[in-house]
């Protein structure tokens, strides 16, 4: 339920959101979106970002991996 009209972009994102990692929670690599996925951190460091928390990739081999995302398909007629 929303108390205001949403933009087309907000509606699109809500309909297609696969995962959401706010990074500011007690479990920054636990999905707060609809699928409750867990990410794996390889070589990245939690740090203070421009707004709240962020991840700093310490080398070209650093990454955060999110497994279990299934593709959404759309059929056009």
Secondary structure as GFF3:
##gff-version 3
##sequence-region A 1 77
A	DSSP	alpha_helix	8	16	.	.	.	ID=ss1
A	DSSP	beta_strand	39	42	.	.	.	ID=ss2
A	DSSP	beta_strand	44	48	.	.	.	ID=ss3
A	DSSP	beta_strand	53	57	.	.	.	ID=ss4
A	DSSP	beta_strand	63	66	.	.	.	ID=ss5
###
